[in-house]
Amino acid sequence: SFSFKGKGEELRVTLLRGMGEESILCASSFYLPNSTFQTKGPVVCQGEASRDGVELTVSGLLGSDTDLYRCSLEIMYPPPYRRRFGNGTIIYIPEKTECPAAVRQEIGNILYVLPISILAFTTIIV
């Protein structure tokens, strides 16, 4: 979420990744009073803008995308041109961990052996 004050009719929002050598993750221009936008690509940014601010939702990030992200808001019209930056947010995306095939196989074997063992033990007792 990014708030701004002032009057703007044509705006551009940009999501920047990193601090020093920033890279643009997504960007979109739009007109107020109300506007929604969505970018395309492996990382999708969906935004909803109003006179009070911009709500930005990002999807498609991976664990390797963990970094500092900042929003930039440019007021294109009416003049004068203005550009403001957010303070930034560190976004941590945990990696998905997969069980190795050997461990999954051992768990599967235990699930078969355990009921058979219980059944055999119950039969011996009876």
Secondary structure, DSSP 8 states (H G I E B T S, - for coil): -EE--S--SEEEEEEEE-SSS-EEEEEEEEESSSEEEE--SSSEEEEEE-SSEEEEEEE---GGG-EEEEEEEEEEESSS-EEEE---EEE---------HHHHHHHHHHHHHHHHHHHHHHHHH-
